[in-house]
Amino acid sequence: MRVAVASKVLLGCCLLVCGQEVANAQTQVAIKRDAVNLISPDNFREPLSLSASRSVDIRARVEGLIQNVRIKPGAKVSSQEELVRIDSAQAAKQLDRARAGLKAATLQRDLVKSQVGEGTQSQVALDLAEAQLDVAEADLELAQLNYNHASVRAPFAGMVTSLEAAQGAFAAEGDKLLTLQDANELTVQIPVNRSEVKAGDSLTVQLAEGTASGKVQAILPLDTKWQGLRQLVETAALAVVTIENQNGNYQVGQTVYSPIVPRQPVLEIANSSLKNSESGTRLVQVIRGQMIRDIEVTLLGPVGEGRSYVSGPFQAQDEIITETSEPLPDGTVVRANNVPATEANPNTRRQPNANTNQNGGRPGF
């Protein structure tokens, strides 16, 4: 940390009175400041977006040629509506075989039953025939179920978001045919501060456009991709949030922002540098190009005792002000007391540094 004694020149205090220029007032001010060590927000960010609470990849359960595709991507379908039909010769033959097997088992049971009545067969033989009939009936039910799988139906009402099935193509068992999503309820796993959010809470979710009101279903530990957040917020966790979307106000894939995931450069500062604005936001003052600037920041979390991580629109050449001998409003021009006044006066400084806002160098405090 460095301490400087500087002159301050209130920006815009040069006035023209009756055509004559009045000189700038100057005051000696002591300024304590720190150099910045910016951390890129990319170190902590991962893509976040809304997804459907119910989403399923529908796959072929029988093999055969795709006979008919009744839907297109984006189509809205009702529950149990037929989406794709597969012409499965194998499933048809299995059904025919099972029907024949049931017929044979029924005839065999009837024959043995009559023989038992005549006394030429034992009760054990009849019991065996009855058991074989039960097996044949079960085989027919399985064959019928397998044959029914040739008609691919929607398990719930929703929207087709991808379609891989093509009419005339061969589908093997397990091949993906399409993806169906129910967007009436959306969900997202969003990083939060575990000490501030709990299961059952209502949570306002920040979207790329507007906000959405959601409910926290559960609090989970951070997964691997979010572990870097612990550097900023020791109590970071993942909130599983659901959002009602019966009216279709929100879309699958909409970008979501977390309040603890920085979107601007991150900086570790002394708590003495934090100030409150009149609107209630947090501010940090910096020296930028020989000018005092108020930077609105987001407070992320503490770093030990007396220091915190903040995020804001900082620049690499900024110097953080930790203490001043008197308040310095935003826009105040400062210069070191060992720099000639003409070097800090925007009206007299020679080009190309005549405009203080364009001076990228640090004052020689």
Contacts in CASP RR format, 6 or more apart in sequence:
PFRMAT RR
TARGET T0000
AUTHOR 0000-0000-0000
METHOD contacts of the structure
MODEL  1
MRVAVASKVLLGCCLLVCGQEVANAQTQVAIKRDAVNLISPDNFREPLSL
SASRSVDIRARVEGLIQNVRIKPGAKVSSQEELVRIDSAQAAKQLDRARA
GLKAATLQRDLVKSQVGEGTQSQVALDLAEAQLDVAEADLELAQLNYNHA
SVRAPFAGMVTSLEAAQGAFAAEGDKLLTLQDANELTVQIPVNRSEVKAG
DSLTVQLAEGTASGKVQAILPLDTKWQGLRQLVETAALAVVTIENQNGNY
QVGQTVYSPIVPRQPVLEIANSSLKNSESGTRLVQVIRGQMIRDIEVTLL
GPVGEGRSYVSGPFQAQDEIITETSEPLPDGTVVRANNVPATEANPNTRR
QPNANTNQNGGRPGF
1 32 0 8 1.000
1 33 0 8 1.000
1 34 0 8 1.000
1 322 0 8 1.000
2 32 0 8 1.000
2 33 0 8 1.000
2 34 0 8 1.000
2 365 0 8 1.000
3 30 0 8 1.000
3 31 0 8 1.000
3 32 0 8 1.000
4 30 0 8 1.000
4 31 0 8 1.000
4 32 0 8 1.000
4 33 0 8 1.000
4 336 0 8 1.000
4 337 0 8 1.000
4 363 0 8 1.000
4 365 0 8 1.000
5 28 0 8 1.000
5 29 0 8 1.000
5 30 0 8 1.000
5 31 0 8 1.000
5 336 0 8 1.000
5 337 0 8 1.000
6 28 0 8 1.000
6 29 0 8 1.000
6 30 0 8 1.000
6 31 0 8 1.000
6 334 0 8 1.000
6 335 0 8 1.000
6 336 0 8 1.000
6 337 0 8 1.000
6 363 0 8 1.000
6 365 0 8 1.000
7 26 0 8 1.000
7 27 0 8 1.000
7 28 0 8 1.000
7 29 0 8 1.000
7 334 0 8 1.000
7 335 0 8 1.000
7 337 0 8 1.000
7 341 0 8 1.000
7 344 0 8 1.000
8 26 0 8 1.000
8 27 0 8 1.000
8 29 0 8 1.000
8 292 0 8 1.000
8 328 0 8 1.000
8 332 0 8 1.000
8 333 0 8 1.000
8 334 0 8 1.000
9 24 0 8 1.000
9 25 0 8 1.000
9 26 0 8 1.000
9 332 0 8 1.000
9 333 0 8 1.000
9 334 0 8 1.000
9 335 0 8 1.000
9 344 0 8 1.000
9 345 0 8 1.000
10 24 0 8 1.000
10 25 0 8 1.000
10 329 0 8 1.000
10 332 0 8 1.000
10 333 0 8 1.000
11 291 0 8 1.000
11 331 0 8 1.000
11 332 0 8 1.000
11 333 0 8 1.000
11 346 0 8 1.000
11 356 0 8 1.000
13 24 0 8 1.000
13 25 0 8 1.000
14 21 0 8 1.000
14 22 0 8 1.000
14 23 0 8 1.000
14 24 0 8 1.000
14 347 0 8 1.000
15 21 0 8 1.000
15 22 0 8 1.000
16 22 0 8 1.000
24 345 0 8 1.000
26 341 0 8 1.000
27 326 0 8 1.000
28 337 0 8 1.000
29 324 0 8 1.000
29 325 0 8 1.000
29 326 0 8 1.000
29 328 0 8 1.000
29 334 0 8 1.000
30 324 0 8 1.000
30 325 0 8 1.000
31 287 0 8 1.000
31 321 0 8 1.000
31 323 0 8 1.000
31 324 0 8 1.000
31 325 0 8 1.000
31 328 0 8 1.000
31 334 0 8 1.000
31 365 0 8 1.000
32 321 0 8 1.000
32 322 0 8 1.000
32 323 0 8 1.000
32 324 0 8 1.000
33 287 0 8 1.000
33 319 0 8 1.000
33 320 0 8 1.000
33 321 0 8 1.000
33 322 0 8 1.000
33 365 0 8 1.000
34 269 0 8 1.000
34 270 0 8 1.000
34 273 0 8 1.000
34 319 0 8 1.000
34 320 0 8 1.000
34 322 0 8 1.000
35 319 0 8 1.000
35 320 0 8 1.000
36 267 0 8 1.000
36 286 0 8 1.000
36 314 0 8 1.000
36 315 0 8 1.000
36 316 0 8 1.000
36 318 0 8 1.000
36 319 0 8 1.000
36 320 0 8 1.000
37 267 0 8 1.000
37 268 0 8 1.000
38 265 0 8 1.000
38 266 0 8 1.000
38 267 0 8 1.000
38 314 0 8 1.000
38 316 0 8 1.000
39 265 0 8 1.000
39 266 0 8 1.000
39 267 0 8 1.000
40 265 0 8 1.000
40 266 0 8 1.000
41 261 0 8 1.000
41 262 0 8 1.000
41 263 0 8 1.000
41 264 0 8 1.000
41 265 0 8 1.000
41 266 0 8 1.000
41 311 0 8 1.000
43 228 0 8 1.000
43 266 0 8 1.000
44 228 0 8 1.000
44 229 0 8 1.000
44 231 0 8 1.000
44 232 0 8 1.000
44 261 0 8 1.000
44 262 0 8 1.000
44 266 0 8 1.000
45 261 0 8 1.000
45 262 0 8 1.000
45 263 0 8 1.000
46 225 0 8 1.000
46 226 0 8 1.000
46 261 0 8 1.000
47 255 0 8 1.000
48 188 0 8 1.000
48 190 0 8 1.000
48 255 0 8 1.000
48 256 0 8 1.000
48 257 0 8 1.000
48 258 0 8 1.000
48 261 0 8 1.000
49 188 0 8 1.000
49 252 0 8 1.000
49 253 0 8 1.000
49 254 0 8 1.000
49 255 0 8 1.000
49 256 0 8 1.000
50 186 0 8 1.000
50 187 0 8 1.000
50 188 0 8 1.000
50 207 0 8 1.000
50 243 0 8 1.000
50 250 0 8 1.000
50 251 0 8 1.000
50 252 0 8 1.000
50 253 0 8 1.000
50 254 0 8 1.000
50 256 0 8 1.000
51 186 0 8 1.000
51 187 0 8 1.000
51 188 0 8 1.000
51 252 0 8 1.000
51 253 0 8 1.000
52 181 0 8 1.000
52 182 0 8 1.000
52 183 0 8 1.000
52 185 0 8 1.000
52 186 0 8 1.000
52 187 0 8 1.000
52 252 0 8 1.000
53 182 0 8 1.000
53 185 0 8 1.000
53 186 0 8 1.000
53 187 0 8 1.000
53 242 0 8 1.000
54 156 0 8 1.000
54 181 0 8 1.000
54 182 0 8 1.000
54 185 0 8 1.000
55 161 0 8 1.000
55 179 0 8 1.000
55 180 0 8 1.000
55 181 0 8 1.000
55 182 0 8 1.000
56 155 0 8 1.000
56 179 0 8 1.000
56 180 0 8 1.000
56 181 0 8 1.000
57 176 0 8 1.000
57 178 0 8 1.000
57 179 0 8 1.000
58 83 0 8 1.000
58 152 0 8 1.000
58 155 0 8 1.000
58 176 0 8 1.000
58 177 0 8 1.000
58 178 0 8 1.000
58 179 0 8 1.000
58 180 0 8 1.000
59 174 0 8 1.000
59 175 0 8 1.000
59 176 0 8 1.000
59 177 0 8 1.000
60 86 0 8 1.000
60 152 0 8 1.000
60 171 0 8 1.000
60 172 0 8 1.000
60 173 0 8 1.000
60 174 0 8 1.000
60 175 0 8 1.000
60 177 0 8 1.000
61 146 0 8 1.000
61 149 0 8 1.000
61 152 0 8 1.000
61 173 0 8 1.000
61 174 0 8 1.000
62 86 0 8 1.000
62 88 0 8 1.000
62 90 0 8 1.000
62 91 0 8 1.000
62 146 0 8 1.000
62 147 0 8 1.000
62 149 0 8 1.000
62 150 0 8 1.000
62 173 0 8 1.000
63 86 0 8 1.000
63 88 0 8 1.000
63 90 0 8 1.000
63 170 0 8 1.000
63 171 0 8 1.000
63 172 0 8 1.000
63 173 0 8 1.000
64 86 0 8 1.000
64 87 0 8 1.000
64 88 0 8 1.000
64 89 0 8 1.000
64 90 0 8 1.000
64 170 0 8 1.000
64 171 0 8 1.000
64 172 0 8 1.000
65 86 0 8 1.000
65 87 0 8 1.000
65 168 0 8 1.000
65 169 0 8 1.000
65 170 0 8 1.000
65 171 0 8 1.000
66 84 0 8 1.000
66 85 0 8 1.000
66 86 0 8 1.000
66 87 0 8 1.000
66 165 0 8 1.000
66 166 0 8 1.000
66 167 0 8 1.000
66 168 0 8 1.000
66 169 0 8 1.000
66 170 0 8 1.000
66 171 0 8 1.000
66 177 0 8 1.000
67 85 0 8 1.000
67 86 0 8 1.000
67 87 0 8 1.000
67 167 0 8 1.000
67 168 0 8 1.000
68 84 0 8 1.000
68 85 0 8 1.000
68 167 0 8 1.000
69 83 0 8 1.000
69 84 0 8 1.000
69 163 0 8 1.000
69 165 0 8 1.000
69 166 0 8 1.000
69 167 0 8 1.000
70 82 0 8 1.000
70 83 0 8 1.000
70 84 0 8 1.000
70 85 0 8 1.000
71 77 0 8 1.000
71 83 0 8 1.000
71 84 0 8 1.000
71 160 0 8 1.000
71 163 0 8 1.000
71 178 0 8 1.000
72 160 0 8 1.000
72 163 0 8 1.000
73 160 0 8 1.000
73 161 0 8 1.000
73 162 0 8 1.000
73 163 0 8 1.000
74 159 0 8 1.000
74 160 0 8 1.000
74 161 0 8 1.000
75 159 0 8 1.000
75 160 0 8 1.000
76 157 0 8 1.000
76 158 0 8 1.000
76 159 0 8 1.000
76 160 0 8 1.000
77 83 0 8 1.000
77 154 0 8 1.000
77 157 0 8 1.000
77 158 0 8 1.000
77 159 0 8 1.000
77 160 0 8 1.000
77 180 0 8 1.000
78 154 0 8 1.000
78 157 0 8 1.000
79 154 0 8 1.000
79 155 0 8 1.000
79 156 0 8 1.000
79 157 0 8 1.000
80 153 0 8 1.000
80 154 0 8 1.000
81 153 0 8 1.000
81 154 0 8 1.000
82 151 0 8 1.000
82 152 0 8 1.000
82 153 0 8 1.000
83 152 0 8 1.000
83 153 0 8 1.000
83 154 0 8 1.000
83 160 0 8 1.000
83 177 0 8 1.000
83 178 0 8 1.000
84 152 0 8 1.000
84 165 0 8 1.000
84 177 0 8 1.000
84 178 0 8 1.000
85 150 0 8 1.000
85 151 0 8 1.000
85 152 0 8 1.000
86 149 0 8 1.000
86 150 0 8 1.000
86 151 0 8 1.000
86 152 0 8 1.000
86 171 0 8 1.000
87 150 0 8 1.000
88 147 0 8 1.000
88 149 0 8 1.000
88 150 0 8 1.000
91 143 0 8 1.000
91 146 0 8 1.000
91 147 0 8 1.000
91 149 0 8 1.000
91 150 0 8 1.000
92 147 0 8 1.000
94 143 0 8 1.000
94 146 0 8 1.000
94 147 0 8 1.000
95 140 0 8 1.000
95 143 0 8 1.000
95 144 0 8 1.000
95 146 0 8 1.000
95 147 0 8 1.000
97 143 0 8 1.000
98 136 0 8 1.000
98 139 0 8 1.000
98 140 0 8 1.000
98 142 0 8 1.000
98 143 0 8 1.000
98 144 0 8 1.000
99 140 0 8 1.000
99 143 0 8 1.000
101 136 0 8 1.000
101 139 0 8 1.000
101 140 0 8 1.000
102 133 0 8 1.000
102 136 0 8 1.000
102 137 0 8 1.000
102 139 0 8 1.000
102 140 0 8 1.000
104 136 0 8 1.000
105 129 0 8 1.000
105 132 0 8 1.000
105 133 0 8 1.000
105 135 0 8 1.000
105 136 0 8 1.000
105 137 0 8 1.000
106 133 0 8 1.000
106 136 0 8 1.000
108 129 0 8 1.000
108 132 0 8 1.000
108 133 0 8 1.000
109 126 0 8 1.000
109 129 0 8 1.000
109 130 0 8 1.000
109 132 0 8 1.000
109 133 0 8 1.000
111 129 0 8 1.000
112 121 0 8 1.000
112 125 0 8 1.000
112 126 0 8 1.000
112 128 0 8 1.000
112 129 0 8 1.000
113 126 0 8 1.000
113 129 0 8 1.000
115 121 0 8 1.000
115 125 0 8 1.000
116 122 0 8 1.000
116 123 0 8 1.000
116 125 0 8 1.000
116 126 0 8 1.000
152 177 0 8 1.000
154 180 0 8 1.000
155 180 0 8 1.000
156 180 0 8 1.000
156 182 0 8 1.000
157 182 0 8 1.000
158 180 0 8 1.000
158 181 0 8 1.000
158 182 0 8 1.000
158 183 0 8 1.000
158 184 0 8 1.000
159 180 0 8 1.000
159 181 0 8 1.000
159 182 0 8 1.000
159 183 0 8 1.000
160 178 0 8 1.000
160 179 0 8 1.000
160 180 0 8 1.000
161 179 0 8 1.000
161 180 0 8 1.000
161 181 0 8 1.000
161 252 0 8 1.000
162 178 0 8 1.000
162 179 0 8 1.000
163 177 0 8 1.000
163 178 0 8 1.000
164 175 0 8 1.000
164 176 0 8 1.000
164 177 0 8 1.000
164 178 0 8 1.000
165 171 0 8 1.000
165 177 0 8 1.000
165 178 0 8 1.000
171 177 0 8 1.000
181 252 0 8 1.000
183 245 0 8 1.000
183 248 0 8 1.000
183 251 0 8 1.000
183 252 0 8 1.000
184 244 0 8 1.000
184 245 0 8 1.000
184 246 0 8 1.000
184 248 0 8 1.000
185 242 0 8 1.000
185 243 0 8 1.000
185 244 0 8 1.000
185 245 0 8 1.000
186 242 0 8 1.000
186 243 0 8 1.000
186 245 0 8 1.000
186 250 0 8 1.000
186 252 0 8 1.000
187 217 0 8 1.000
187 240 0 8 1.000
187 241 0 8 1.000
187 242 0 8 1.000
187 243 0 8 1.000
188 205 0 8 1.000
188 241 0 8 1.000
188 243 0 8 1.000
188 256 0 8 1.000
189 220 0 8 1.000
189 238 0 8 1.000
189 239 0 8 1.000
189 240 0 8 1.000
189 241 0 8 1.000
190 203 0 8 1.000
190 205 0 8 1.000
190 238 0 8 1.000
190 239 0 8 1.000
190 241 0 8 1.000
190 256 0 8 1.000
190 258 0 8 1.000
191 222 0 8 1.000
191 226 0 8 1.000
191 229 0 8 1.000
191 236 0 8 1.000
191 237 0 8 1.000
191 238 0 8 1.000
191 239 0 8 1.000
191 258 0 8 1.000
191 260 0 8 1.000
191 261 0 8 1.000
192 203 0 8 1.000
192 219 0 8 1.000
192 236 0 8 1.000
192 237 0 8 1.000
192 238 0 8 1.000
192 239 0 8 1.000
192 258 0 8 1.000
192 259 0 8 1.000
192 260 0 8 1.000
193 233 0 8 1.000
193 235 0 8 1.000
193 236 0 8 1.000
193 237 0 8 1.000
193 259 0 8 1.000
193 260 0 8 1.000
194 219 0 8 1.000
194 235 0 8 1.000
194 236 0 8 1.000
194 237 0 8 1.000
195 235 0 8 1.000
197 203 0 8 1.000
197 216 0 8 1.000
197 219 0 8 1.000
197 237 0 8 1.000
197 239 0 8 1.000
198 216 0 8 1.000
198 219 0 8 1.000
199 216 0 8 1.000
199 217 0 8 1.000
199 218 0 8 1.000
199 219 0 8 1.000
200 215 0 8 1.000
200 216 0 8 1.000
200 217 0 8 1.000
201 215 0 8 1.000
201 216 0 8 1.000
202 213 0 8 1.000
202 214 0 8 1.000
202 215 0 8 1.000
202 216 0 8 1.000
203 213 0 8 1.000
203 214 0 8 1.000
203 215 0 8 1.000
203 216 0 8 1.000
203 239 0 8 1.000
203 241 0 8 1.000
204 211 0 8 1.000
204 212 0 8 1.000
204 213 0 8 1.000
204 214 0 8 1.000
205 211 0 8 1.000
205 212 0 8 1.000
205 213 0 8 1.000
205 214 0 8 1.000
205 241 0 8 1.000
205 243 0 8 1.000
205 256 0 8 1.000
206 256 0 8 1.000
206 257 0 8 1.000
206 258 0 8 1.000
206 259 0 8 1.000
207 250 0 8 1.000
207 254 0 8 1.000
207 255 0 8 1.000
207 256 0 8 1.000
207 257 0 8 1.000
208 254 0 8 1.000
208 255 0 8 1.000
208 256 0 8 1.000
208 257 0 8 1.000
209 254 0 8 1.000
212 243 0 8 1.000
212 249 0 8 1.000
212 250 0 8 1.000
213 243 0 8 1.000
214 241 0 8 1.000
214 242 0 8 1.000
214 243 0 8 1.000
214 244 0 8 1.000
215 241 0 8 1.000
215 242 0 8 1.000
215 243 0 8 1.000
216 239 0 8 1.000
216 240 0 8 1.000
216 241 0 8 1.000
217 240 0 8 1.000
217 241 0 8 1.000
217 242 0 8 1.000
218 239 0 8 1.000
218 240 0 8 1.000
219 237 0 8 1.000
219 238 0 8 1.000
219 239 0 8 1.000
219 240 0 8 1.000
220 237 0 8 1.000
220 238 0 8 1.000
220 239 0 8 1.000
220 240 0 8 1.000
221 237 0 8 1.000
221 238 0 8 1.000
222 229 0 8 1.000
222 230 0 8 1.000
222 236 0 8 1.000
222 237 0 8 1.000
222 238 0 8 1.000
223 238 0 8 1.000
226 236 0 8 1.000
226 238 0 8 1.000
229 236 0 8 1.000
229 260 0 8 1.000
229 261 0 8 1.000
230 236 0 8 1.000
231 309 0 8 1.000
232 260 0 8 1.000
232 262 0 8 1.000
232 266 0 8 1.000
232 300 0 8 1.000
232 301 0 8 1.000
232 309 0 8 1.000
233 260 0 8 1.000
233 300 0 8 1.000
233 301 0 8 1.000
234 301 0 8 1.000
236 260 0 8 1.000
243 250 0 8 1.000
257 263 0 8 1.000
259 298 0 8 1.000
260 300 0 8 1.000
262 298 0 8 1.000
262 300 0 8 1.000
262 311 0 8 1.000
262 312 0 8 1.000
263 311 0 8 1.000
264 298 0 8 1.000
264 311 0 8 1.000
264 312 0 8 1.000
264 313 0 8 1.000
264 314 0 8 1.000
265 311 0 8 1.000
265 312 0 8 1.000
265 313 0 8 1.000
265 314 0 8 1.000
266 300 0 8 1.000
266 309 0 8 1.000
266 310 0 8 1.000
266 311 0 8 1.000
266 312 0 8 1.000
267 309 0 8 1.000
267 310 0 8 1.000
267 311 0 8 1.000
267 312 0 8 1.000
267 314 0 8 1.000
267 320 0 8 1.000
268 303 0 8 1.000
268 307 0 8 1.000
268 308 0 8 1.000
268 309 0 8 1.000
269 284 0 8 1.000
269 307 0 8 1.000
269 308 0 8 1.000
269 309 0 8 1.000
269 310 0 8 1.000
269 320 0 8 1.000
269 322 0 8 1.000
270 306 0 8 1.000
270 307 0 8 1.000
270 320 0 8 1.000
270 322 0 8 1.000
271 306 0 8 1.000
271 307 0 8 1.000
271 308 0 8 1.000
272 306 0 8 1.000
272 322 0 8 1.000
272 323 0 8 1.000
273 284 0 8 1.000
273 285 0 8 1.000
273 320 0 8 1.000
273 321 0 8 1.000
273 322 0 8 1.000
274 282 0 8 1.000
274 283 0 8 1.000
274 284 0 8 1.000
274 297 0 8 1.000
274 299 0 8 1.000
274 308 0 8 1.000
274 310 0 8 1.000
275 282 0 8 1.000
275 283 0 8 1.000
275 284 0 8 1.000
275 285 0 8 1.000
276 282 0 8 1.000
276 283 0 8 1.000
277 283 0 8 1.000
277 294 0 8 1.000
277 296 0 8 1.000
281 296 0 8 1.000
282 296 0 8 1.000
282 297 0 8 1.000
282 298 0 8 1.000
282 299 0 8 1.000
282 310 0 8 1.000
283 294 0 8 1.000
283 295 0 8 1.000
283 296 0 8 1.000
283 297 0 8 1.000
284 294 0 8 1.000
284 295 0 8 1.000
284 297 0 8 1.000
284 310 0 8 1.000
284 320 0 8 1.000
284 321 0 8 1.000
285 292 0 8 1.000
285 293 0 8 1.000
285 294 0 8 1.000
285 295 0 8 1.000
285 320 0 8 1.000
285 321 0 8 1.000
285 324 0 8 1.000
285 328 0 8 1.000
285 330 0 8 1.000
286 292 0 8 1.000
286 293 0 8 1.000
286 295 0 8 1.000
286 314 0 8 1.000
286 318 0 8 1.000
286 319 0 8 1.000
286 320 0 8 1.000
286 321 0 8 1.000
287 293 0 8 1.000
287 318 0 8 1.000
287 319 0 8 1.000
287 321 0 8 1.000
287 334 0 8 1.000
287 362 0 8 1.000
287 363 0 8 1.000
288 315 0 8 1.000
288 317 0 8 1.000
288 318 0 8 1.000
288 319 0 8 1.000
289 317 0 8 1.000
289 356 0 8 1.000
289 357 0 8 1.000
289 359 0 8 1.000
289 360 0 8 1.000
289 361 0 8 1.000
289 362 0 8 1.000
289 363 0 8 1.000
290 333 0 8 1.000
290 334 0 8 1.000
290 335 0 8 1.000
290 344 0 8 1.000
290 356 0 8 1.000
290 359 0 8 1.000
290 361 0 8 1.000
290 363 0 8 1.000
291 331 0 8 1.000
291 332 0 8 1.000
291 333 0 8 1.000
291 334 0 8 1.000
291 356 0 8 1.000
291 357 0 8 1.000
292 321 0 8 1.000
292 328 0 8 1.000
292 329 0 8 1.000
292 330 0 8 1.000
292 331 0 8 1.000
292 332 0 8 1.000
292 333 0 8 1.000
292 334 0 8 1.000
293 318 0 8 1.000
293 330 0 8 1.000
293 331 0 8 1.000
294 330 0 8 1.000
295 312 0 8 1.000
295 313 0 8 1.000
295 314 0 8 1.000
295 318 0 8 1.000
296 312 0 8 1.000
296 313 0 8 1.000
297 310 0 8 1.000
297 311 0 8 1.000
297 312 0 8 1.000
298 310 0 8 1.000
298 311 0 8 1.000
298 312 0 8 1.000
299 308 0 8 1.000
299 309 0 8 1.000
299 310 0 8 1.000
300 308 0 8 1.000
300 309 0 8 1.000
300 310 0 8 1.000
300 311 0 8 1.000
301 308 0 8 1.000
301 309 0 8 1.000
302 308 0 8 1.000
302 309 0 8 1.000
303 309 0 8 1.000
317 360 0 8 1.000
317 361 0 8 1.000
317 362 0 8 1.000
319 362 0 8 1.000
321 328 0 8 1.000
328 334 0 8 1.000
333 344 0 8 1.000
333 346 0 8 1.000
333 356 0 8 1.000
334 344 0 8 1.000
334 363 0 8 1.000
335 341 0 8 1.000
335 343 0 8 1.000
335 344 0 8 1.000
335 363 0 8 1.000
336 363 0 8 1.000
336 364 0 8 1.000
336 365 0 8 1.000
338 364 0 8 1.000
339 363 0 8 1.000
339 364 0 8 1.000
341 348 0 8 1.000
342 348 0 8 1.000
342 349 0 8 1.000
343 349 0 8 1.000
344 356 0 8 1.000
344 363 0 8 1.000
346 354 0 8 1.000
346 355 0 8 1.000
346 356 0 8 1.000
349 356 0 8 1.000
352 358 0 8 1.000
353 359 0 8 1.000
END
